[in-house]
């Protein structure tokens, strides 16, 4: 329709000036139109279909575009069409792509709607939401405009306050966002906010408008669908017992029963996410402060996220999925390792040219919204964007159980106990694939060699397990204790994460010891240092060469364990980058076998 109107107008672009709304003679004030606030989804659909017929008649009769008596501004560039209906109270801009049934309508108050095709090939509302304008934007009635911004791009502006770049996704479309490559039936929204008093860029999606929700992360209390959860807004990176319920795996993509696919740029700095979070508390109710801890500290913490009916004192929930890029991790309601962290400016300089850096004083968040006919199609579309492993893992570990010594012996494991355990499994007729030798097989944490007092003949033990039909793996993590021989060697070469000596001596550095779930305190391998990674990987290879070890269980790697304000060889752009590098640069060197990785930040080709 937009192209038809533009053609009828001889290529003219209508520009709306002034704030007053124009009406046709005889038009009834307050008449229904698709830009008005309708009470329900069914009435939205009816009004929309009726408006299409009006638009067709108007475009056939005149070179001017009309909708409900208002002038239409039409622009077409490449495969993207834009309609603009100016109105003092409720202007809107609509973006659509050639050959794509999906439409995005953005209103001057920040609300948006994503329309697509449902299972019966009818147009349906896939989701609604809000780009969250800064305080004062609506009261000041800032100018609401748009312009084409390149192939498949539209730039929508609220004066100098907010810019929303909209890029169509589909075959042959612009793929300047690598994390959203291969998507179709939708758009990438890149929101930028600047100016004094702004501390975040936020996009909200109404939960109930999109049906039942799935995905996002591994939670301590895994609720399905996510609509049941009260997921308090907090930092979005891998945790061990995270303060808002996040656990070891995060993948910033969601699918819903309406066919909606939501994906977030996984490298967003200071990323915060929440869903259906508490908004109002009863008078006198205690507002919880969530704090991350280690070991026994977690024993007294609630298992989050909780269900709405189980959370006392809350009188109202916000009912939205909040996606936020903040100016920092500092938060009044959540405390964690990275609360005081400030990103090194060198990380921004490295990100420039890759699309990762925002201007100083500016906050940016990028979100993909796609509309499919059902949750299966949206799930498959999401998977197509993800890298696949370069080597197929040993299929046996997917078919038969992995047995771990931790389940029976905890840290009191010995060579004799491992062999006895394996024989018990065989004698019981149970299926098996791998015997994983867990905690306390090493001399000291980080030494990566068998404790001879507990394992007098590791090569003989591994050979015997192989004869029984077991593959053999060892538990490893990127932590090194001070009494180990590995610590002395790595310290001299600068292979560990450091921290500032004290706030009074900000330029003095020392080894960054920290607490974890075991004793004693440890330092972390600096996975940003290629030499440190090579050193660590070579020591794992040595275990394989000497003893015939088949692989490893790569534990740890969550950034929550690092010291506060960690100092690394190459500055980290965001906390999850440590996890990403641990998986890619260390675990990724042992693909195609029987290895395990417990943590993850966005899917990787490992």
C-alpha positions as CSV (number, residue, x, y, z in Angstrom):
1,X,0.0,0.0,0.0
2,X,2.9,2.4,0.8
3,X,4.4,1.8,-2.6
4,X,1.0,2.3,-4.3
5,X,0.5,5.6,-2.5
6,X,4.0,6.8,-3.4
7,X,3.4,5.8,-7.0
8,X,0.1,7.6,-7.2
9,X,1.8,10.7,-5.8
10,X,4.4,10.8,-8.5
11,X,7.2,10.2,-6.1
12,X,6.3,13.1,-3.9
13,X,6.9,13.0,-0.2
14,X,4.3,14.7,2.0
15,X,5.7,16.6,4.9
16,X,3.6,17.4,7.9
17,X,4.3,20.7,9.6
18,X,2.9,22.0,12.8
19,X,1.1,20.2,15.6
20,X,-2.5,20.5,14.7
21,X,-4.3,17.5,13.2
22,X,-6.0,17.9,9.8
23,X,-9.4,16.3,9.2
24,X,-11.6,15.9,6.2
25,X,-14.8,17.8,6.0
26,X,-17.5,15.9,7.9
27,X,-15.0,13.7,9.8
28,X,-16.2,12.7,13.2
29,X,-13.9,13.7,16.0
30,X,-12.6,10.6,17.9
31,X,-13.5,8.2,15.0
32,X,-11.8,4.8,15.3
33,X,-8.5,4.4,13.5
34,X,-5.6,2.0,13.9
35,X,-3.5,4.7,15.6
36,X,-6.0,5.1,18.5
37,X,-5.7,3.1,21.7
38,X,-8.0,0.1,21.3
39,X,-9.2,-1.9,24.3
40,X,-8.4,-5.4,23.0
41,X,-6.4,-7.4,20.4
42,X,-9.6,-8.5,18.5
43,X,-10.8,-4.9,18.1
44,X,-7.3,-3.9,17.0
45,X,-7.5,-6.5,14.2
46,X,-11.0,-5.4,13.1
47,X,-10.1,-1.7,13.1
48,X,-6.8,-2.4,11.2
49,X,-8.6,-4.4,8.5
50,X,-11.2,-1.7,8.2
51,X,-8.5,1.0,7.9
52,X,-6.9,-0.9,5.0
53,X,-10.0,-0.6,3.0
54,X,-10.2,3.1,3.7
55,X,-6.5,3.6,2.7
56,X,-7.0,1.7,-0.6
57,X,-10.0,3.9,-1.5
58,X,-8.1,7.1,-0.6
59,X,-4.9,6.1,-2.5
60,X,-7.0,5.1,-5.6
61,X,-8.8,8.5,-5.6
62,X,-6.0,10.9,-5.1
63,X,-2.3,11.3,-5.2
64,X,-2.4,12.2,-1.5
65,X,-2.3,9.5,1.1
66,X,-5.0,9.6,3.7
67,X,-5.9,7.6,6.8
68,X,-8.9,8.6,8.9
69,X,-8.6,12.0,7.3
70,X,-4.9,12.5,8.2
71,X,-2.1,13.0,5.7
72,X,0.3,10.2,5.1
73,X,4.0,10.7,4.5
74,X,5.3,7.8,2.4
75,X,8.9,6.8,1.7
76,X,10.3,3.8,0.0
77,X,14.0,2.9,-0.1
78,X,15.2,-0.4,-1.5
79,X,13.2,-3.1,0.2
80,X,11.8,-1.0,3.0
81,X,8.6,1.1,3.1
82,X,7.7,3.6,5.7
83,X,4.4,5.3,6.5
84,X,4.1,8.3,8.8
85,X,0.8,9.6,10.1
86,X,1.3,12.8,12.1
87,X,-1.1,13.7,14.8
88,X,-0.8,16.0,17.8
89,X,-1.9,13.3,20.3
90,X,-1.0,10.0,18.7
91,X,1.3,10.1,15.7
92,X,2.8,6.8,14.4
93,X,5.4,5.5,12.0
94,X,5.1,2.1,10.4
95,X,8.0,0.1,8.8
96,X,7.5,-2.9,6.5
97,X,9.8,-4.8,4.2
98,X,9.2,-5.9,0.7
99,X,7.8,-9.5,0.5
100,X,7.7,-9.7,4.3
101,X,4.3,-9.8,6.1
102,X,5.8,-8.4,9.3
103,X,5.1,-4.8,10.2
104,X,6.4,-2.6,13.0
105,X,4.4,0.3,14.2
106,X,6.0,2.9,16.5
107,X,4.0,5.6,18.2
108,X,5.1,9.0,19.4
109,X,4.6,8.0,23.0
110,X,7.1,5.2,22.7
111,X,4.7,2.3,22.4
112,X,5.2,-0.1,19.5
113,X,3.4,-3.1,18.0
114,X,4.8,-6.0,15.9
115,X,2.3,-7.5,13.5
116,X,2.7,-10.8,11.6
117,X,0.9,-13.7,10.1
118,X,-0.7,-16.3,12.4
119,X,-1.3,-20.0,11.6
120,X,-4.4,-19.3,9.5
121,X,-2.4,-16.8,7.3
122,X,-4.3,-13.9,8.9
123,X,-2.6,-10.8,10.3
124,X,-2.3,-10.9,14.1
125,X,-0.6,-8.9,16.8
126,X,2.6,-10.7,17.8
127,X,3.6,-8.5,20.6
128,X,3.4,-4.9,22.0
129,X,5.9,-3.0,24.0
130,X,7.6,0.4,24.7
131,X,11.0,1.9,23.9
132,X,10.8,3.8,27.2
133,X,11.2,7.5,26.6
134,X,13.2,9.5,29.1
135,X,11.3,11.5,31.7
136,X,10.0,14.8,30.2
137,X,10.0,13.6,26.6
138,X,6.2,13.3,26.5
139,X,5.5,16.3,28.6
140,X,7.7,18.5,26.4
141,X,6.1,17.1,23.2
142,X,9.4,16.6,21.6
143,X,9.5,16.4,17.8
144,X,8.7,12.9,16.4
145,X,10.4,12.4,13.0
146,X,12.0,9.8,10.8
147,X,14.4,9.5,7.9
148,X,15.8,6.6,5.8
149,X,19.2,5.5,7.0
150,X,20.6,3.2,4.3
151,X,19.7,-0.2,2.8
152,X,16.9,-1.6,5.0
153,X,17.2,1.1,7.6
154,X,14.9,3.7,9.1
155,X,15.9,6.2,11.8
156,X,13.1,7.3,14.1
157,X,13.8,10.2,16.4
158,X,12.3,11.9,19.4
159,X,14.2,15.2,18.9
160,X,17.7,14.8,20.3
161,X,16.5,12.6,23.2
162,X,16.1,9.1,21.6
163,X,17.0,7.5,18.3
164,X,15.6,4.2,17.2
165,X,17.3,2.6,14.2
166,X,15.1,0.0,12.6
167,X,16.7,-2.5,10.3
168,X,14.6,-5.1,8.4
169,X,15.7,-8.8,8.7
170,X,15.3,-11.2,5.8
171,X,17.0,-12.7,2.8
172,X,19.3,-10.2,1.1
173,X,18.7,-7.6,3.9
174,X,21.5,-5.7,5.7
175,X,23.5,-8.0,8.0
176,X,25.5,-5.4,9.8
177,X,24.6,-7.1,13.1
178,X,26.4,-10.4,13.2
179,X,24.5,-11.7,16.2
180,X,21.2,-11.4,14.2
181,X,22.5,-12.8,10.9
182,X,20.1,-15.1,9.1
183,X,17.0,-13.8,10.8
184,X,13.8,-13.1,8.8
185,X,10.3,-11.9,9.4
186,X,11.2,-9.0,11.6
187,X,13.5,-6.1,12.5
188,X,16.5,-5.2,14.6
189,X,15.8,-2.2,16.9
190,X,18.8,-0.3,18.0
191,X,17.9,2.3,20.6
192,X,20.3,5.1,21.5
193,X,19.7,7.5,24.4
194,X,21.8,10.5,25.2
195,X,21.6,13.6,27.4
196,X,21.9,14.6,31.0
197,X,19.9,12.5,33.4
198,X,19.7,9.4,31.3
199,X,21.2,6.3,32.9
200,X,20.1,3.5,30.6
201,X,18.6,2.5,27.3
202,X,15.6,0.3,27.8
203,X,13.1,-1.7,25.6
204,X,10.1,-3.3,27.3
205,X,7.8,-6.0,25.9
206,X,4.4,-6.7,27.3
207,X,4.5,-10.3,28.5
208,X,0.9,-11.2,28.0
209,X,0.7,-9.8,24.5
210,X,3.0,-12.5,23.2
211,X,1.6,-15.6,24.9
212,X,3.8,-18.1,26.9
213,X,7.5,-17.4,27.1
214,X,10.5,-19.7,27.0
215,X,14.3,-19.3,26.9
216,X,16.7,-16.7,28.2
217,X,18.9,-18.5,30.7
218,X,19.4,-21.4,33.1
219,X,17.7,-20.5,36.5
220,X,18.1,-21.8,40.0
221,X,14.3,-22.4,40.0
222,X,13.4,-23.3,36.4
223,X,9.8,-22.4,35.8
224,X,8.0,-23.1,32.5
225,X,6.6,-21.1,31.0
226,X,8.5,-18.0,32.2
227,X,5.2,-16.2,32.7
228,X,5.0,-17.9,36.1
229,X,8.3,-16.4,37.2
230,X,8.9,-13.2,39.2
231,X,12.3,-12.5,37.7
232,X,13.6,-9.4,39.4
233,X,15.5,-7.1,37.1
234,X,19.3,-7.6,37.6
235,X,22.6,-8.2,35.9
236,X,22.5,-10.6,33.0
237,X,25.7,-12.7,33.0
238,X,26.6,-16.3,34.1
239,X,26.4,-16.8,37.8
240,X,26.8,-19.6,40.3
241,X,23.7,-19.1,42.4
242,X,22.9,-15.6,41.0
243,X,21.2,-13.0,43.2
244,X,18.1,-12.9,41.0
245,X,18.1,-16.6,40.1
246,X,20.4,-16.7,37.1
247,X,22.7,-19.6,37.0
248,X,25.6,-20.9,34.9
249,X,24.2,-20.5,31.4
250,X,22.8,-17.4,29.7
251,X,21.6,-17.1,26.1
252,X,19.8,-13.8,25.5
253,X,17.0,-15.1,23.2
254,X,13.4,-15.9,23.9
255,X,10.5,-17.5,22.0
256,X,6.8,-17.4,22.7
257,X,3.7,-19.4,21.9
258,X,2.5,-16.5,19.6
259,X,5.6,-17.1,17.3
260,X,7.6,-14.2,18.6
261,X,11.4,-14.4,18.6
262,X,13.3,-11.9,20.8
263,X,17.1,-11.7,20.6
264,X,19.4,-9.3,22.4
265,X,22.9,-8.3,21.3
266,X,24.8,-10.7,23.7
267,X,27.8,-8.3,24.0
268,X,25.7,-5.4,25.4
269,X,27.6,-3.7,28.2
270,X,26.0,-3.5,31.6
271,X,23.1,-5.6,30.4
272,X,20.2,-6.1,32.8
273,X,17.1,-8.2,32.3
274,X,14.0,-9.0,34.2
275,X,10.4,-10.3,33.7
276,X,7.3,-9.6,35.6
277,X,9.3,-8.0,38.4
278,X,7.8,-6.5,41.6
279,X,6.6,-2.9,40.9
280,X,4.7,-2.0,44.1
281,X,4.9,-3.3,47.7
282,X,2.3,-3.3,50.5
283,X,2.8,-0.6,53.2
284,X,5.4,-1.8,55.7
285,X,6.6,-4.7,53.5
286,X,10.3,-5.2,53.4
287,X,11.8,-4.6,49.9
288,X,14.4,-7.4,49.4
289,X,18.0,-6.6,48.7
290,X,19.6,-9.4,46.7
291,X,23.3,-10.2,47.3
292,X,25.6,-12.7,45.6
293,X,27.6,-15.0,47.8
294,X,29.7,-18.1,47.7
295,X,29.6,-21.5,49.4
296,X,27.5,-21.6,52.6
297,X,26.3,-18.0,52.0
298,X,24.0,-19.4,49.4
299,X,22.4,-21.8,51.9
300,X,20.3,-19.0,53.4
301,X,19.3,-17.4,50.2
302,X,15.9,-18.1,48.6
303,X,15.8,-20.2,45.4
304,X,14.9,-17.7,42.7
305,X,13.0,-16.7,40.7
306,X,9.9,-17.3,42.8
307,X,6.3,-17.6,41.5
308,X,4.0,-14.6,41.9
309,X,1.9,-16.3,44.5
310,X,4.9,-17.2,46.7
311,X,6.4,-13.7,46.9
312,X,4.8,-11.9,49.9
313,X,4.4,-8.2,50.3
314,X,4.1,-7.5,46.6
315,X,0.9,-5.8,45.4
316,X,1.8,-5.2,41.8
317,X,4.1,-6.7,39.1
318,X,5.2,-4.8,36.1
319,X,4.1,-7.5,33.5
320,X,6.9,-6.8,31.1
321,X,10.2,-8.2,29.8
322,X,12.8,-5.5,30.6
323,X,15.9,-5.3,28.5
324,X,18.3,-2.6,29.7
325,X,21.8,-1.3,28.8
326,X,22.7,0.7,31.8
327,X,25.6,3.1,32.5
328,X,26.9,0.8,35.2
329,X,26.1,-2.3,37.3
330,X,25.5,-0.2,40.4
331,X,22.0,-1.0,41.7
332,X,20.1,-0.3,44.9
333,X,18.4,-3.7,44.9
334,X,21.2,-6.1,43.8
335,X,24.9,-6.5,44.9
336,X,27.4,-8.6,43.2
337,X,31.1,-8.8,42.2
338,X,30.8,-6.4,39.3
339,X,28.7,-3.7,41.0
340,X,31.6,-1.3,41.2
341,X,33.2,-2.2,37.9
342,X,33.9,0.5,35.3
343,X,34.7,-0.6,31.8
344,X,38.2,0.2,30.6
345,X,38.1,2.7,27.8
346,X,40.6,0.6,25.9
347,X,37.8,-2.0,25.5
348,X,35.6,0.5,23.8
349,X,38.5,1.4,21.5
350,X,38.9,-2.2,20.5
351,X,35.2,-2.5,19.9
352,X,35.1,0.5,17.4
353,X,34.8,-0.7,13.9
354,X,33.0,-3.9,15.1
355,X,29.8,-2.1,16.0
356,X,30.3,-2.6,19.7
357,X,31.1,0.9,21.0
358,X,28.7,3.7,21.8
359,X,29.6,7.4,22.0
360,X,30.6,8.7,25.4
361,X,27.5,9.6,27.4
362,X,25.3,7.5,25.2
363,X,23.5,4.3,26.1
364,X,22.6,1.7,23.4
365,X,20.7,-1.5,23.3
366,X,20.0,-3.7,20.2
367,X,17.1,-6.1,20.1
368,X,15.7,-8.3,17.3
369,X,11.9,-8.8,17.1
370,X,10.6,-11.4,14.6
371,X,7.1,-12.7,14.1
372,X,6.5,-16.3,13.0
373,X,3.3,-18.4,12.8
374,X,4.1,-20.5,15.8
375,X,6.7,-21.3,18.5
376,X,8.3,-24.1,16.5
377,X,9.1,-21.7,13.6
378,X,10.5,-19.0,15.9
379,X,12.7,-21.6,17.7
380,X,14.1,-23.0,14.4
381,X,14.8,-19.4,13.2
382,X,16.7,-18.7,16.4
383,X,18.8,-21.9,16.0
384,X,19.7,-20.9,12.5
385,X,21.5,-17.8,13.8
386,X,23.7,-19.8,16.1
387,X,27.1,-21.2,15.3
388,X,27.4,-25.0,15.3
389,X,30.2,-27.2,16.7
390,X,33.1,-27.7,14.3
391,X,33.4,-31.3,15.4
392,X,30.8,-33.8,16.4
393,X,31.1,-34.9,20.0
394,X,31.3,-38.5,21.0
395,X,27.6,-39.6,20.7
396,X,27.9,-42.1,23.5
397,X,28.0,-39.3,26.1
398,X,24.6,-38.2,24.8
399,X,23.1,-41.7,24.9
400,X,24.5,-43.1,28.1
401,X,25.1,-41.7,31.6
402,X,28.2,-39.9,32.7
403,X,29.2,-41.1,36.2
404,X,31.0,-38.7,38.5
405,X,33.0,-39.6,41.7
406,X,31.6,-36.4,43.3
407,X,28.1,-38.0,43.6
408,X,29.5,-40.7,45.9
409,X,32.8,-39.7,47.4
410,X,32.9,-35.8,47.2
411,X,36.5,-34.7,47.7
412,X,37.5,-38.0,49.4
413,X,38.3,-39.7,46.1
414,X,41.2,-42.2,45.6
415,X,42.3,-44.6,42.9
416,X,40.9,-47.6,44.8
417,X,37.5,-45.9,45.2
418,X,37.3,-45.0,41.5
419,X,38.0,-48.6,40.4
420,X,35.5,-50.0,43.0
421,X,32.9,-47.5,41.9
422,X,33.3,-48.6,38.2
423,X,33.0,-52.3,39.1
424,X,29.8,-51.6,41.1
425,X,28.3,-49.9,38.0
426,X,29.1,-52.8,35.8
427,X,27.9,-55.4,38.3
428,X,24.6,-53.6,38.6
429,X,24.0,-53.7,34.9
430,X,23.7,-49.9,34.6
431,X,24.4,-48.0,31.4
432,X,27.5,-45.9,31.3
433,X,29.8,-43.9,29.1
434,X,32.3,-41.8,31.1
435,X,33.9,-42.0,34.5
436,X,34.6,-38.4,35.6
437,X,37.1,-38.1,38.4
438,X,36.1,-35.0,40.3
439,X,37.4,-32.8,43.1
440,X,40.7,-33.4,44.9
441,X,42.5,-35.7,42.4
442,X,45.2,-33.0,42.1
443,X,48.1,-32.3,44.4
444,X,47.0,-28.7,44.8
445,X,44.3,-26.8,42.9
446,X,45.8,-25.7,39.6
447,X,48.7,-28.2,39.6
448,X,47.0,-30.5,37.1
449,X,48.7,-33.6,38.2
450,X,47.6,-36.6,40.2
451,X,48.2,-36.6,44.0
452,X,50.5,-39.7,44.3
453,X,49.3,-40.4,47.8
454,X,45.8,-41.0,46.5
455,X,46.6,-42.2,43.0
456,X,49.8,-44.2,43.1
457,X,49.4,-45.5,39.5
458,X,47.1,-43.2,37.5
459,X,48.1,-44.7,34.1
460,X,47.2,-48.2,35.4
461,X,43.9,-47.0,36.7
462,X,43.0,-45.3,33.4
463,X,44.0,-48.5,31.5
464,X,41.8,-50.6,33.7
465,X,38.8,-48.2,33.3
466,X,39.3,-48.4,29.5
467,X,39.2,-52.2,29.6
468,X,35.9,-51.9,31.4
469,X,34.5,-49.7,28.6
470,X,34.7,-46.4,30.3
471,X,36.0,-43.2,28.9
472,X,37.9,-41.2,31.6
473,X,37.7,-37.5,32.2
474,X,39.1,-35.2,34.9
475,X,37.5,-32.2,36.7
476,X,39.4,-28.9,36.0
477,X,38.7,-25.2,36.5
478,X,40.6,-22.0,35.9
479,X,41.5,-21.5,39.6
480,X,45.0,-21.9,41.1
481,X,45.8,-21.9,44.9
482,X,48.8,-20.1,46.3
483,X,50.5,-23.3,47.7
484,X,50.6,-24.9,44.3
485,X,53.7,-25.2,42.0
486,X,51.5,-23.8,39.2
487,X,51.0,-20.6,41.1
488,X,54.7,-19.9,41.4
489,X,55.3,-20.5,37.8
490,X,52.3,-18.6,36.5
491,X,52.9,-15.6,38.8
492,X,56.3,-15.0,37.4
493,X,54.9,-14.9,33.9
494,X,51.8,-12.8,34.6
495,X,49.3,-15.5,33.8
496,X,46.7,-14.6,36.5
497,X,43.9,-12.0,36.9
498,X,45.1,-9.2,39.1
499,X,43.4,-6.5,41.2
500,X,44.3,-3.1,42.6
501,X,46.2,-3.2,45.9
502,X,43.8,-0.7,47.5
503,X,41.7,2.4,46.7
504,X,44.5,4.6,48.1
505,X,47.0,3.0,45.7
506,X,45.0,2.6,42.5
507,X,48.1,2.0,40.3
508,X,49.6,-0.8,42.4
509,X,48.5,-4.3,41.4
510,X,48.7,-7.6,43.1
511,X,47.3,-11.2,42.5
512,X,43.6,-11.2,42.6
513,X,42.7,-13.8,45.2
514,X,39.0,-14.5,45.8
515,X,36.7,-16.9,47.6
516,X,34.8,-19.6,45.8
517,X,32.8,-22.7,46.8
518,X,35.9,-24.5,48.2
519,X,39.0,-23.6,50.3
520,X,41.5,-22.1,50.1
521,X,41.2,-18.8,48.2
522,X,42.4,-18.9,44.6
523,X,43.4,-16.7,41.7
524,X,42.0,-17.1,38.2
525,X,43.7,-17.9,34.9
526,X,43.8,-14.8,32.7
527,X,42.0,-16.1,29.6
528,X,42.5,-12.8,27.8
529,X,46.3,-13.6,27.7
530,X,47.2,-16.0,24.8
531,X,50.4,-17.1,26.5
532,X,48.5,-18.0,29.7
533,X,45.9,-19.9,27.7
534,X,48.6,-21.8,25.8
535,X,50.4,-22.7,29.1
536,X,47.2,-24.0,30.6
537,X,46.2,-26.0,27.5
538,X,49.7,-27.6,27.2
539,X,49.4,-28.9,30.8
540,X,46.0,-30.5,30.0
541,X,47.6,-32.1,26.9
542,X,50.3,-33.5,29.1
543,X,47.7,-35.3,31.2
544,X,46.4,-36.9,28.1
545,X,49.8,-37.9,26.8
546,X,51.0,-39.3,30.2
547,X,47.9,-41.1,31.4
548,X,45.6,-41.6,28.5
549,X,42.9,-39.2,29.8
550,X,40.1,-38.9,27.2
551,X,38.8,-35.4,28.2
552,X,37.9,-33.0,30.9
553,X,34.9,-31.5,32.8
554,X,35.6,-27.8,32.5
555,X,34.0,-26.3,35.7
556,X,33.8,-22.7,36.8
557,X,34.4,-19.9,34.4
558,X,31.5,-17.7,35.7
559,X,32.7,-14.0,36.0
560,X,31.1,-13.7,39.4
561,X,34.1,-15.5,41.0
562,X,36.7,-12.9,39.7
563,X,38.0,-10.3,42.1
564,X,36.3,-6.9,42.1
565,X,37.5,-4.6,39.4
566,X,39.6,-7.4,37.8
567,X,42.8,-6.4,35.9
568,X,43.4,-8.6,32.8
569,X,46.0,-8.7,30.0
570,X,43.3,-7.4,27.6
571,X,40.5,-5.3,29.1
572,X,37.1,-7.0,29.3
573,X,34.3,-5.3,27.5
574,X,31.6,-7.0,29.7
575,X,31.7,-9.7,32.4
576,X,30.5,-12.6,30.2
577,X,33.5,-12.1,28.0
578,X,35.5,-14.1,30.6
579,X,33.1,-17.0,30.3
580,X,33.2,-16.8,26.5
581,X,37.0,-16.9,26.3
582,X,37.2,-19.8,28.9
583,X,34.9,-21.9,26.7
584,X,36.3,-20.9,23.3
585,X,40.0,-20.6,24.0
586,X,40.4,-23.4,26.6
587,X,37.5,-26.0,26.3
588,X,37.3,-25.3,22.6
589,X,40.7,-26.9,22.1
590,X,39.3,-30.3,23.1
591,X,36.3,-30.7,20.8
592,X,35.1,-34.0,19.3
593,X,35.5,-36.1,22.4
594,X,33.8,-36.5,25.8
595,X,34.4,-33.1,27.4
596,X,31.8,-31.2,29.4
597,X,31.5,-27.4,30.0
598,X,29.2,-26.2,32.8
599,X,29.0,-22.5,31.9
600,X,28.2,-20.5,28.8
601,X,27.6,-17.0,27.5
602,X,25.7,-17.1,24.2
603,X,25.9,-20.3,22.0
604,X,29.4,-20.9,20.6
605,X,30.9,-23.2,18.0
606,X,32.2,-25.5,20.7
